[in-house]
Amino acid sequence: MRRRLAAALTAGLLAGCAPTQEPRGILGRLWHLELGPAYRRPAVVTPADFRSRIGPGEAASFADLPWWRVFDDPVLAQLVGEALAHNFDLEAAVARVEEARARVGIAAAPLYPQVGYEGEASRQKTFFPIGGRGNITFDAFAGFFDVAWELDVWGRIRRATEAARADFLATEEARRGVVLTLVSDVAAGYFRLLELDREREIARESTAAYRETRDLFLERYRHGTDTKISVARAEAALDASRAGLVALEREIAQQENAISTLLGANPRPIPRGRPLDAQTIPSTPPGLTTAVLERRPDIREAEQEMIAANALVGEAIARFFPTIGLAALYGGEGNRIGDVVKDSFSIWNIAGNATGPLFEGGRLLESYRAQRAFWDETIARYRATVVTAFREVSDALVAEATLAEQRTALEQQVSALREAKDLALLRYRTGYAYYFEVLDAEQQLYPAEAELARVERDQLLAVVGLYRALGGGWQTS
């Protein structure tokens, strides 16, 4: 009967004390008690409009577009997809998310009864001098089941679980941030590669032109119609162009290696789609300023860190109060293994306990103060992240607007320099000018074309920067 009673009490403890059942009355109020401050998002000042862009606030944001529709280049879309599938930093971020998810379960485990078992078998020799019994050898066997459950009266375990859950969500936002950074880095690296390709084309054109000039001056010098200085100047221009071409070949190979790393692959050639001057600049409405708070992964991550820190303040407060728990044990022991399961050898116990701190040298108080200070730190980091986000958006919009004007001016300059080169060449062929005019026109044209290519690249990078600053792209699977 004692065994049946102990089993019934143990079963009642397991079933009645499960935290999914909500007690009523005073116990119910204690059950829902959670110490510490309730989380509220701190107030931040958001501008009414993005600086350098005044437009309709209800316009659909550029950041809502999936990454493959931002730039109409199938090769770039293929590279981004490959990076999302094979990048090692992203794989590590996914693993961190799974680790944080498991830690939520670890933090919540004390909410449930902890059931364990213990078994023991021993053989012992004992000397009994009384009664002349002498040495006696006997066996001992024991087996027990034990149950322990901490009543989370003050909400310590629940606040710890809340903090772990917020850490998990922060890790998920960090993964989304890795996705956004990865997409942006692949696109930026791709456009830098296209710009280097364009510079290489210009360098090849200039090398061919300078070689033709050098040969012309050398031929004139051999026939006595020109001076050695003309040949030397033409040779110097050719050597400088050849050196620049070799440097560009090196930079292109290194840029391809950098993109290969983002793709999770060994160094390899990178395919190209549309050339630099054929890339389209998409329309980039930024949308509402407040949407940045909900879209950017780093802001969302900072907020989850605040929530975790807020919950840990409550946990630190709960540690000042006693820990209340229930425990139960049932088992048996005997000198034969079969006696362990007999009624006459059974052992059971049910107990309640309460433990709490009296004096710890100020450890609990200082722990609370440290956690409160950390909470204040996360609030400051959150506000700083918001300010940085609006600065990055503004920087990207300013760059986008000014680079468009700069590109227009450079296109006009390059057009004028090409016309000047053609006119100088025509004047030289008709005998109205020396070839130095042609050489001087070429030396002005080719650097201007390279500068135009760099501005075209910067325009595309500004779009990538705006896409990243607005927090676009990670919403897709």
C-alpha positions in Angstrom: 0.0 0.0 0.0 2.9 2.3 0.8 4.3 1.7 -2.7 0.9 2.5 -4.3 0.6 5.7 -2.2 4.1 6.8 -3.1 3.4 6.1 -6.8 0.1 8.0 -6.7 1.8 11.0 -5.0 4.6 11.0 -7.5 2.2 10.9 -10.4 0.2 13.7 -8.9 3.4 15.8 -8.5 4.3 15.2 -12.1 0.8 15.9 -13.5 -0.4 18.6 -11.1 2.8 20.6 -11.0 3.3 20.9 -14.8 3.6 24.6 -15.7 1.1 24.2 -18.5 -1.7 24.1 -15.9 -2.4 27.5 -14.3 -3.2 27.4 -10.6 -5.9 29.6 -9.2 -6.3 32.0 -6.3 -3.2 33.2 -4.5 -1.0 30.5 -6.1 -2.3 31.6 -9.5 -1.3 35.2 -8.8 2.1 34.1 -7.6 2.4 31.9 -10.7 2.1 35.0 -13.0 4.4 37.1 -10.9 7.4 38.3 -12.8 9.8 40.7 -11.1 11.7 43.4 -12.9 10.7 46.1 -15.4 8.4 45.4 -18.3 10.0 46.0 -21.7 9.0 49.1 -23.7 10.7 50.2 -26.8 12.7 53.4 -26.1 11.6 56.5 -27.9 13.8 57.5 -30.9 13.6 60.6 -33.1 13.0 59.7 -36.8 13.1 62.3 -39.5 10.0 63.1 -41.5 11.9 62.6 -44.7 15.3 61.3 -45.8 17.8 64.0 -46.4 18.4 64.7 -50.1 15.2 62.9 -51.0 11.8 64.5 -50.6 9.1 62.3 -52.1 5.8 60.7 -51.4 6.0 58.8 -48.1 3.5 56.2 -49.3 5.8 55.2 -52.2 6.8 51.6 -52.2 10.3 51.3 -50.9 13.2 50.3 -53.1 14.3 47.9 -50.3 11.1 45.8 -50.7 12.4 44.5 -54.0 14.0 41.1 -53.9 17.7 41.1 -54.7 17.4 39.5 -58.2 15.1 42.3 -59.4 17.2 45.3 -58.2 19.7 44.9 -61.1 18.5 43.4 -64.4 21.6 41.2 -64.8 21.1 37.4 -64.8 24.8 36.7 -64.2 24.8 38.9 -61.1 21.6 37.1 -59.9 23.3 33.8 -60.4 26.3 34.8 -58.4 24.2 36.1 -55.5 22.3 32.8 -55.5 25.5 30.8 -55.4 26.8 32.9 -52.5 23.6 32.4 -50.5 23.9 28.7 -51.1 27.6 28.2 -50.3 29.0 31.1 -48.3 30.7 29.9 -45.2 30.0 33.0 -43.1 26.3 32.5 -43.8 26.6 28.8 -42.9 28.2 29.8 -39.6 25.4 32.3 -38.9 22.8 29.6 -39.5 24.6 27.3 -37.1 24.6 30.1 -34.5 20.8 30.5 -34.9 20.3 26.8 -34.2 22.6 27.0 -31.2 20.6 29.9 -29.8 17.4 28.1 -30.5 18.6 25.1 -28.4 19.7 27.5 -25.6 16.1 28.6 -25.3 15.1 25.0 -24.5 18.0 24.8 -22.0 16.8 28.0 -20.2 13.2 26.8 -20.1 14.0 23.3 -18.9 13.8 24.1 -15.1 10.2 25.1 -15.5 9.4 21.4 -15.8 9.9 18.6 -13.1 13.3 17.0 -13.3 13.1 13.2 -13.1 16.1 11.0 -12.5 17.1 7.6 -11.4 19.8 5.9 -9.4 20.9 2.3 -9.0 23.5 0.8 -6.8 25.0 -2.7 -6.3 27.7 -3.5 -3.7 29.4 -6.4 -1.9 30.7 -5.8 1.6 32.6 -7.7 4.3 32.0 -6.6 8.0 33.5 -7.9 11.3 31.0 -8.4 14.2 32.9 -9.3 17.4 29.8 -9.4 19.6 28.2 -12.9 19.7 31.1 -14.5 18.0 29.7 -13.9 14.6 33.1 -12.9 13.2 33.3 -11.7 9.6 30.1 -11.4 7.6 30.0 -10.9 3.9 26.7 -9.6 2.4 25.3 -8.0 -0.8 23.4 -4.7 -1.0 21.2 -3.6 -3.9 19.2 -0.3 -4.2 17.2 1.5 -6.9 15.5 4.9 -6.7 13.5 7.3 -8.8 13.6 10.9 -7.8 11.6 14.0 -8.9 12.5 17.6 -8.2 10.6 20.7 -9.3 11.4 24.4 -8.6 8.3 26.5 -8.3 9.0 29.6 -10.4 7.2 31.9 -7.9 9.2 35.0 -8.7 9.5 34.4 -12.4 13.3 33.9 -12.4 13.2 31.0 -14.8 10.7 32.7 -17.0 12.7 35.9 -17.2 15.8 33.8 -18.1 13.8 32.0 -20.7 12.6 35.3 -22.1 16.2 36.5 -22.3 17.3 33.4 -24.1 14.4 33.7 -26.5 15.4 37.3 -27.2 19.0 36.2 -27.8 17.7 33.6 -30.2 15.8 36.3 -32.1 18.8 38.6 -32.1 20.9 35.8 -33.6 18.2 35.3 -36.3 18.4 39.0 -37.1 22.2 38.7 -37.2 21.8 35.9 -39.8 19.6 38.2 -41.8 22.2 40.9 -41.5 24.8 38.4 -42.9 22.5 37.8 -45.8 22.1 41.5 -46.5 25.8 42.1 -46.3 26.6 39.1 -48.4 24.2 40.2 -51.2 25.6 43.7 -51.1 29.2 42.5 -51.1 28.7 40.3 -54.1 27.0 43.0 -56.1 29.6 45.6 -55.1 32.4 43.2 -56.0 30.8 42.4 -59.3 30.5 46.1 -60.3 34.1 46.7 -59.3 35.1 43.9 -61.6 33.1 45.4 -64.5 34.8 48.7 -63.9 38.2 47.1 -63.9 37.3 45.4 -67.2 36.4 48.8 -68.6 39.6 50.3 -67.4 41.5 47.5 -69.1 39.7 48.2 -72.4 40.8 51.8 -72.1 44.3 50.8 -71.2 44.5 48.5 -74.2 43.2 51.2 -76.5 45.7 53.7 -75.1 48.6 51.2 -75.4 47.8 50.6 -79.0 47.6 54.3 -79.7 50.8 55.1 -77.9 52.6 52.2 -79.7 51.4 53.7 -83.0 52.7 57.1 -81.9 56.1 55.7 -80.9 56.5 53.8 -84.2 55.6 57.0 -86.1 58.1 59.2 -84.2 60.8 56.5 -84.5 60.3 56.3 -88.2 60.4 60.1 -88.6 63.6 60.2 -86.4 65.3 57.6 -88.6 64.5 59.7 -91.7 65.8 62.8 -90.0 62.5 64.6 -89.9 62.0 64.5 -86.1 64.1 64.7 -82.9 65.1 62.1 -80.4 63.0 63.9 -77.7 59.8 63.1 -79.6 60.7 59.4 -79.6 61.6 59.5 -75.9 58.3 61.1 -75.0 56.3 58.6 -77.1 58.3 55.7 -75.5 57.6 57.0 -72.0 53.9 57.3 -72.7 53.8 53.7 -74.1 55.7 52.3 -71.1 53.3 54.0 -68.7 50.3 52.6 -70.5 51.8 49.1 -70.5 52.5 49.3 -66.8 49.0 50.4 -66.1 47.6 47.5 -68.2 49.7 45.0 -66.2 48.5 46.5 -62.9 44.9 46.2 -64.0 45.3 42.6 -65.0 46.6 41.9 -61.4 43.6 43.8 -59.8 41.1 41.9 -62.0 42.5 38.6 -60.9 42.5 39.7 -57.2 38.9 40.9 -57.5 37.8 37.6 -59.0 39.5 35.8 -56.1 37.6 38.1 -53.6 34.3 37.3 -55.3 35.2 33.5 -55.3 35.7 33.7 -51.6 32.2 35.2 -51.1 30.8 32.3 -53.2 32.5 29.8 -51.0 34.7 28.6 -53.8 38.4 28.5 -54.6 39.9 31.2 -56.8 38.4 31.0 -60.3 37.4 33.2 -63.2 34.1 35.0 -62.7 31.6 35.2 -65.5 30.3 38.6 -66.7 26.9 39.8 -67.8 26.2 43.2 -69.1 29.2 45.5 -69.4 29.6 48.5 -67.1 28.1 51.1 -69.4 25.1 48.9 -70.2 24.1 48.5 -66.6 20.8 50.2 -65.7 20.3 52.4 -62.7 17.0 51.3 -61.0 14.6 53.8 -59.5 15.2 54.0 -55.8 12.3 55.4 -53.7 13.3 55.1 -50.1 9.7 54.9 -48.7 8.8 55.9 -45.2 11.6 56.7 -42.7 9.9 54.7 -39.9 10.1 51.6 -42.1 13.8 51.5 -41.6 13.3 50.6 -37.9 11.3 47.5 -38.9 13.4 46.5 -41.9 17.0 46.8 -41.0 18.4 43.6 -39.4 20.9 45.4 -37.2 18.2 47.6 -35.6 16.0 44.6 -35.0 19.0 42.7 -33.5 19.8 45.7 -31.2 16.2 45.7 -30.0 16.2 42.0 -29.2 19.4 42.6 -27.3 17.5 45.3 -25.3 14.7 42.8 -24.6 17.2 40.2 -23.4 18.9 42.7 -21.1 15.6 43.9 -19.7 14.6 40.3 -18.9 17.9 39.6 -17.2 17.3 42.6 -14.9 14.1 40.8 -13.7 16.1 37.6 -13.2 18.7 39.5 -11.1 15.9 40.8 -8.9 14.3 37.4 -8.5 17.6 36.0 -7.1 17.0 38.1 -4.0 14.0 35.9 -3.1 13.9 32.3 -1.9 13.8 29.4 -4.2 10.8 27.2 -3.4 10.7 23.6 -4.6 9.1 20.2 -4.3 10.9 16.8 -4.3 9.8 13.2 -4.2 11.7 9.9 -4.1 10.6 6.3 -4.4 12.6 3.1 -4.6 13.7 0.0 -2.7 16.8 -1.7 -1.3 17.7 -5.2 0.0 20.5 -7.8 0.1 19.1 -9.5 -2.9 18.3 -7.8 -6.2 14.8 -9.2 -6.2 14.0 -7.5 -2.9 14.4 -4.1 -4.4 11.0 -4.3 -6.0 9.2 -5.8 -3.0 6.8 -3.8 -0.8 8.6 -4.7 2.4 11.8 -3.2 1.1 10.4 0.0 -0.5 11.4 3.6 0.4 9.6 6.8 -0.5 9.8 10.4 0.5 7.9 13.7 -0.4 9.2 17.0 0.7 9.0 20.8 0.1 12.0 23.1 0.5 12.9 26.7 0.5 16.4 28.2 0.2 17.4 31.8 0.0 20.3 34.1 0.5 21.0 35.9 3.8 24.4 37.5 3.3 26.7 37.1 0.3 28.9 40.2 0.6 26.9 42.3 -1.7 27.2 39.9 -4.7 23.5 39.9 -5.5 23.2 43.6 -5.3 26.2 44.2 -7.5 25.0 41.7 -10.0 21.7 43.6 -10.2 23.5 46.9 -10.7 25.7 45.4 -13.4 22.8 43.9 -15.2 20.9 47.3 -15.0 24.0 49.1 -16.4 24.1 46.6 -19.2 20.5 47.2 -20.0 21.3 51.0 -20.2 24.1 50.1 -22.5 21.9 48.2 -24.9 19.5 51.1 -25.0 22.3 53.5 -26.0 23.5 51.0 -28.6 20.0 50.7 -30.0 19.7 54.5 -30.4 23.2 54.7 -31.9 22.3 52.0 -34.4 19.1 53.9 -35.4 21.1 57.2 -35.9 23.8 55.3 -37.9 21.1 53.8 -40.1 19.6 57.2 -41.1 23.1 58.5 -41.7 23.9 55.6 -44.0 20.6 56.1 -45.9 21.3 59.8 -46.3 24.9 59.2 -47.4 23.7 56.8 -50.1 21.0 59.2 -51.3 23.5 62.1 -51.4 26.0 59.9 -53.3 23.3 58.8 -55.8 22.2 62.4 -56.5 25.6 63.9 -56.8 27.1 61.1 -58.8 24.4 61.5 -61.5 25.5 65.1 -62.0 29.1 64.1 -61.9 28.6 61.4 -64.5 26.8 63.9 -66.8 29.6 66.3 -66.6 32.2 63.6 -67.3 30.3 62.3 -70.3 30.3 65.8 -71.7 34.1 66.1 -71.0 34.9 62.7 -72.6 32.8 63.7 -75.7 34.7 66.9 -76.0 38.0 65.3 -75.6 37.2 62.7 -78.3 36.3 65.4 -80.6 39.5 67.3 -79.8 41.5 64.1 -80.5 39.8 63.6 -83.9 40.4 67.2 -84.8 44.0 67.0 -83.8 44.5 63.9 -85.8 42.8 65.5 -88.8 45.0 68.6 -88.5 48.1 66.4 -88.3 47.2 64.5 -91.4 46.6 67.6 -93.4 49.8 69.1 -92.2 48.4 71.9 -90.1 49.7 70.6 -86.7 52.4 68.5 -85.1 51.7 65.1 -83.8 52.3 66.4 -80.3 48.7 67.8 -80.4 47.4 64.3 -81.1 49.5 62.9 -78.3 48.4 65.6 -75.9 44.7 65.0 -76.8 45.2 61.3 -76.2 46.8 61.8 -72.8 43.8 63.9 -71.7 41.2 61.6 -73.2 42.1 58.2 -71.7 42.3 59.3 -68.1 39.0 61.1 -68.5 37.4 57.8 -69.9 38.8 55.9 -66.9 37.4 58.5 -64.5 34.0 58.2 -66.2 34.2 54.4 -65.7 34.9 54.9 -62.0 31.9 57.2 -61.6 29.7 54.8 -63.4 30.9 52.1 -61.0 30.3 54.5 -58.0 26.7 55.1 -59.2 26.0 51.4 -59.1 27.7 51.1 -55.7 25.6 53.9 -54.4 22.5 51.9 -55.4 23.9 48.9 -53.6 24.7 51.0 -50.6 21.2 52.4 -50.5 19.7 48.9 -50.8 21.8 47.8 -47.9 21.1 50.9 -45.8 17.4 50.5 -46.2 17.6 46.9 -45.1 16.4 45.3 -48.3 16.8 41.8 -49.6 16.9 39.6 -46.5 13.1 39.0 -46.5 13.4 36.5 -49.3 14.1 32.9 -48.5 
